[in-house]
Amino acid sequence: MKVVLLALSGDLSRSRDKLAELYPDCSLELISRAEFENGSHIKRLKSLRALRPDVLAIATERLPWQRGQNLFMVFGALAGAREVLMIDAHGGLVRRSRASLLAGAPVRLGRETLTSVNDVAQSRRELQRLEQDCLRSKERLYELTHRSQPRVVYLRSTPGPGTQAGGAASHIKGVVEGLQALGAHVEIISNDQIAGLSFPEDRFTVIPPQPGGGSRALFDIHNNLVFTRGALPLIERADPDFIYQRYARFSWVGVVAAMRIKRPLFLEYNGSEVWVGRHWDRVGSLDLLERYERLNLDAAARIFVVSEVERRNLEARGVRAEKIVVNPNGVDVERFRPGVGGVETRSELGIEDDEVVAGFVGTFGPWHGVEKLAEAIKSITTGGHGVPPLQRLCVDHYSPPCLPPPSDSVL
């Protein structure tokens, strides 16, 4: 039996182990995401058919976050696989026979297409209403409370797998713990778990995404509606003094909640998703994304950024200076201090005293300057300017390393 493994993302070693368990005597052939995305849909189908797979396995990071599952699995059936399965790095598994996939494809794909059309139409209507509301009430009046312990709802609706850990999670943890240190009562509503954050279950609610949508934009638009429907009653019940949201692509939940309960929205803004969509991450539907982003900026009572550069970017877009608060990223100086170094770890790994080790912990993306890091490594290996040769590079990442930006198309 021949199993072809299409590696979209996730832990490949776990995927291989699972396939070995399901098909003990199989031969396994791996296709990388970059190989699969090379060429037209017809070319991809021909290439896959040429491999003559008995089973097509698709590895992903998180099943709930994988858009276009129906399309991927039907594609595998059309490629001739008699069985298609999708597995993730957390034990999730979807398994279908070729016959059932082809028989049910028209209904499933038709339902998914209709849902996407309705989602976009609903979103356009709601955007227009929210934009008009913001325009009518530029100076919004809020109902203020006078509690000794302020109540805060923190919203995290960032789309995408792998974001439950890494730099974003560290930032969320720092903000939440900072609010609590100042005496605030914080409740969190998130679309995923947040690594490293220890929080009472009764004050941490996860509203998981629903897979679907033939593009990243459609997936995000649909799950904005899902998240908003689930979060609004929770926010009303929490009765916060203000809402704090980490700005996310195609998201308006904080705006809608602030208008409904008449409390201010504090927006954490780490950069323009429109700019990212144009230059790094081809998410598509940039005309709609531009409206979502502008809506968030207009509706927020305060906008928190981490740099003067981002403050100037917002002012250039017409955001009033008094709305912007620059709150630079910081370091826990009790944990990261001189002398805290890795003497024991170096000893365990057999690293000599004169060896230089460069480490990185977090999500490894193009915005972290991956290309600059590569250039720096090459310059250090020359041993010039009295710098010892770099003999090892250790990268500990929570999500897949930087890859070429995925196309907007699901296949």
C-alpha positions in Angstrom: 0.0 0.0 0.0 1.3 3.4 -0.9 0.5 6.4 1.3 1.3 9.9 0.1 1.6 12.5 2.8 0.9 16.1 1.9 2.6 18.2 4.6 0.7 21.5 5.0 1.9 22.2 8.5 2.2 20.6 11.9 4.5 18.0 13.5 5.5 15.6 10.7 7.0 13.1 13.1 3.6 12.7 14.8 1.9 12.4 11.4 4.3 9.6 10.3 3.8 7.8 13.6 0.1 7.9 13.2 0.2 6.7 9.6 2.5 3.8 10.6 -0.1 2.9 13.2 -3.0 3.0 10.7 -1.1 1.4 7.8 1.7 -0.8 9.3 3.0 -2.2 6.0 2.7 1.0 3.9 5.4 2.8 1.9 5.3 6.5 2.6 6.1 9.4 0.2 6.2 13.0 1.3 5.1 16.1 -0.6 5.9 19.5 0.9 3.5 22.4 0.8 5.9 24.3 -1.5 6.0 21.4 -4.0 2.2 21.1 -3.9 1.5 24.8 -4.4 3.8 24.9 -7.5 1.7 25.3 -10.6 -2.0 25.3 -11.6 -4.7 23.2 -10.0 -4.7 20.9 -13.0 -0.9 20.5 -12.8 -1.2 19.6 -9.1 -3.8 17.0 -9.8 -1.8 15.4 -12.6 1.3 15.3 -10.4 -0.6 13.7 -7.5 -2.3 11.2 -9.8 1.2 10.2 -11.2 2.2 9.1 -7.7 -0.7 6.6 -7.7 -1.6 6.9 -4.0 -3.7 4.3 -2.3 -4.1 6.7 0.5 -3.6 10.5 0.6 -2.9 11.8 4.1 -2.9 15.6 4.7 -1.0 16.9 7.7 -2.0 20.2 9.3 -1.4 22.0 12.6 -4.9 22.1 13.9 -8.0 20.6 12.2 -10.4 23.3 13.4 -8.2 25.9 11.8 -7.8 24.2 8.5 -9.8 26.0 5.8 -11.1 24.1 2.8 -11.1 20.7 4.3 -13.8 19.5 1.9 -11.9 20.7 -1.1 -8.7 19.1 0.0 -10.3 15.7 0.5 -12.2 15.8 -2.7 -9.0 16.7 -4.5 -7.4 13.6 -3.0 -10.3 11.4 -4.2 -10.0 12.9 -7.7 -6.3 12.1 -7.6 -7.2 8.4 -7.4 -6.7 7.7 -3.7 -9.2 5.2 -2.4 -9.0 6.7 1.1 -8.2 10.3 2.2 -7.5 11.4 5.7 -6.5 14.7 7.4 -4.5 14.5 10.6 -3.3 17.2 12.9 -0.5 17.6 15.5 -2.9 17.2 18.4 -4.4 13.8 17.6 -7.3 15.0 15.4 -8.3 12.8 12.5 -10.8 13.0 9.7 -11.0 9.9 7.4 -13.2 9.3 4.4 -13.4 6.7 1.6 -13.1 7.8 -2.1 -16.7 6.7 -2.8 -18.2 8.7 0.1 -16.2 11.8 -0.8 -17.3 11.8 -4.5 -20.9 11.0 -3.6 -21.2 13.7 -1.1 -19.1 16.3 -2.7 -21.8 18.3 -4.5 -23.9 18.7 -1.4 -20.9 19.6 0.9 -19.2 22.0 -1.5 -22.5 23.6 -2.4 -23.4 24.1 1.2 -20.0 25.6 1.9 -20.2 27.9 -1.1 -23.6 29.1 -0.1 -22.4 29.8 3.5 -19.5 31.8 2.2 -21.8 33.9 -0.1 -24.1 34.6 2.8 -21.2 35.4 5.2 -19.8 38.0 2.8 -23.2 39.6 2.1 -24.0 39.7 5.9 -20.6 41.2 6.6 -20.9 43.9 4.0 -24.4 44.9 5.4 -23.1 44.9 9.0 -20.0 46.9 8.1 -22.1 49.6 6.5 -24.2 49.9 9.6 -21.3 50.0 11.9 -19.4 52.5 9.8 -22.5 54.8 9.8 -22.8 54.4 13.6 -19.1 55.4 14.0 -19.6 58.4 11.7 -22.6 59.6 13.6 -20.9 59.4 17.0 -17.3 60.5 16.6 -17.2 61.6 20.3 -18.9 58.6 21.8 -20.4 58.9 25.3 -19.8 55.9 27.6 -21.5 54.8 30.7 -18.7 54.9 33.3 -18.7 52.8 36.5 -16.9 53.6 39.7 -15.8 50.2 41.0 -12.9 49.9 43.3 -11.8 46.9 41.2 -12.2 47.6 37.5 -13.6 44.8 35.3 -12.0 44.1 32.0 -12.9 41.7 29.2 -9.8 40.7 27.1 -10.7 39.6 23.5 -8.3 37.4 21.5 -9.6 36.5 18.1 -6.4 36.2 16.1 -7.0 33.9 13.1 -4.5 31.1 12.3 -3.0 27.9 13.8 0.2 28.1 15.8 -0.7 31.4 17.4 -1.7 29.8 20.7 2.0 29.9 21.6 5.0 32.1 20.8 5.6 35.8 20.9 1.9 36.7 20.7 1.1 34.5 23.6 3.9 36.0 25.7 2.5 39.5 24.9 -1.0 38.5 25.9 0.3 36.9 29.1 2.2 40.1 29.9 -0.8 42.4 29.3 -3.2 40.2 31.3 -0.9 39.8 34.2 -0.1 43.6 34.1 -3.8 44.4 34.3 -4.2 42.0 37.3 -1.2 43.5 39.0 -3.0 46.9 38.8 -6.0 45.4 40.5 -8.3 44.7 37.6 -10.6 41.7 37.4 -9.9 40.2 34.0 -12.0 37.8 31.9 -10.6 36.3 28.7 -12.6 35.3 25.6 -10.4 33.6 23.1 -10.6 31.4 20.0 -7.8 29.2 21.3 -5.8 28.3 24.3 -2.9 30.6 25.2 0.4 28.9 26.1 1.9 29.8 29.5 -1.1 31.6 30.8 -2.5 30.1 34.0 -6.0 31.4 34.4 -9.2 30.3 36.3 -11.5 28.3 34.0 -14.5 30.3 35.0 -12.8 33.4 33.6 -11.3 31.9 30.4 -13.7 31.0 27.6 -12.6 29.5 24.3 -14.9 29.9 21.3 -13.3 27.5 18.7 -13.3 28.3 15.0 -15.3 26.4 12.4 -13.4 24.9 9.5 -14.6 26.0 6.0 -14.3 28.6 3.4 -12.4 28.2 0.2 -9.9 31.0 1.0 -8.2 32.5 4.0 -10.4 35.6 3.9 -13.6 33.5 3.7 -12.4 31.4 6.7 -11.7 34.6 8.7 -14.9 36.4 7.8 -17.0 33.3 8.7 -15.3 32.9 12.0 -15.6 36.6 12.9 -19.3 36.0 12.8 -19.0 32.8 14.8 -16.8 34.4 17.4 -19.0 37.5 17.7 -22.2 35.5 18.2 -20.5 33.5 21.0 -18.7 36.4 22.7 -21.5 39.0 22.9 -23.6 37.4 25.6 -20.5 36.6 27.6 -19.4 40.3 27.4 -22.8 41.5 28.4 -22.9 39.2 31.4 -19.3 40.2 32.5 -20.4 43.9 32.5 -16.9 45.3 32.0 -15.7 48.8 32.6 -13.9 48.6 29.3 -13.1 46.0 26.5 -9.5 45.3 25.6 -9.0 43.6 22.2 -5.9 42.5 20.4 -6.6 43.7 16.9 -7.2 40.8 14.5 -7.8 40.4 10.8 -11.4 40.6 9.7 -12.6 41.1 13.3 -15.2 43.5 14.7 -16.3 41.8 17.9 -14.8 44.5 20.1 -16.5 47.3 18.1 -19.9 45.6 18.2 -19.6 44.8 22.0 -18.6 48.4 22.8 -21.5 49.8 21.0 -24.0 47.4 22.5 -23.0 47.8 26.2 -21.8 51.4 25.9 -18.3 50.8 27.2 -15.1 52.0 25.7 -13.0 49.8 23.4 -9.2 49.8 24.0 -7.5 48.4 20.9 -4.1 46.8 21.0 -2.8 47.5 17.5 0.4 45.7 16.5 0.4 46.8 12.8 -1.7 47.0 9.7 -3.1 43.7 8.5 -3.8 45.4 5.2 -0.1 46.2 4.8 0.8 42.6 5.8 -1.8 41.3 3.2 -0.2 43.4 0.5 3.4 42.6 1.2 3.8 39.3 3.1 0.6 37.3 3.6 -1.7 37.1 0.6 -4.9 36.8 2.5 -7.1 38.3 -0.3 -10.3 40.5 -0.1 -8.1 43.5 0.8 -11.0 45.9 0.1 -13.1 44.4 2.9 -10.1 44.1 5.2 -9.4 47.8 4.8 -12.9 48.5 6.0 -12.6 46.2 9.0 -9.3 47.8 10.0 -10.6 51.4 9.6 -13.7 50.5 11.6 -11.6 49.2 14.5 -9.4 52.4 14.5 -12.4 54.7 14.3 -14.4 52.9 17.1 -11.6 52.6 19.6 -11.4 55.0 22.5 -7.7 54.3 22.9 -5.2 52.5 20.6 -2.2 50.9 22.1 1.0 50.5 20.0 4.4 49.3 20.8 6.5 51.9 19.0 6.8 55.5 17.9 6.9 54.2 14.3 3.5 52.7 14.6 2.2 55.9 16.2 3.4 57.9 13.2 1.9 55.4 10.8 -1.5 55.8 12.5 -1.3 59.6 12.6 -0.5 59.5 8.9 -3.8 57.6 8.4 -5.7 60.3 10.2 -6.0 58.8 13.7 -6.0 61.6 16.3 -2.8 61.7 18.4 -4.7 61.8 21.7 -6.2 58.4 21.0 -2.8 56.7 20.6 -0.8 55.4 23.6 2.7 54.1 23.0 3.4 51.2 25.3 6.7 49.6 24.3 7.4 45.9 24.7 9.3 45.1 27.9 11.3 42.4 29.5 10.8 40.7 32.9 14.0 41.9 34.5 13.6 39.4 37.3 13.7 36.5 34.9 16.0 37.8 32.2 19.0 39.3 34.0 22.8 39.2 33.8 24.1 35.9 35.0 20.9 34.0 34.3 22.6 32.3 31.3 22.5 28.6 30.4 25.6 27.2 32.1 23.8 23.9 32.9 22.2 23.6 29.5 25.5 24.2 27.8 27.0 21.5 29.9 24.2 19.0 29.1 24.5 19.7 25.4 28.3 19.5 25.4 28.7 23.1 24.2 32.2 24.4 24.7 32.9 27.7 26.4 34.2 29.3 23.2 31.2 28.3 21.1 28.6 30.9 20.3 24.9 29.7 20.3 22.2 31.8 18.8 18.7 31.0 20.0 15.2 32.0 19.2 11.9 31.1 20.9 8.7 32.0 19.3 6.9 32.2 16.0 9.5 32.5 13.2 8.0 34.8 10.5 9.2 37.2 7.9 8.4 40.2 10.1 11.0 39.0 12.5 13.7 39.6 9.9 14.5 36.1 9.0 16.6 37.2 6.0 18.6 39.6 8.1 19.3 36.8 10.6 20.6 34.6 7.7 22.9 37.4 6.6 24.1 38.0 10.1 24.9 34.3 10.6 27.0 34.3 7.4 28.9 37.4 8.6 29.6 35.8 12.0 31.0 32.6 10.5 33.8 34.5 8.9 35.2 35.1 12.4 36.0 38.7 11.6 36.2 41.6 14.0 37.2 39.4 16.9 33.9 37.5 16.9 34.4 33.7 17.4 33.0 31.5 14.7 29.3 30.6 15.0 29.4 26.8 15.2 25.8 26.1 16.1 22.4 27.7 15.4 19.6 26.5 17.6 16.1 27.6 16.8 13.2 26.5 19.0 10.0 27.5 17.3 6.4 26.9 18.2 5.1 27.0 14.6 6.6 26.1 11.3 9.6 28.1 10.2 9.2 30.9 7.6 7.8 29.5 4.4 6.8 31.3 1.2 3.5 33.1 1.7 0.6 30.7 0.9 -1.6 31.6 -2.0 -5.1 32.8 -1.4 -6.5 29.7 -3.2 -7.0 26.7 -1.0 -5.7 24.2 -3.6 
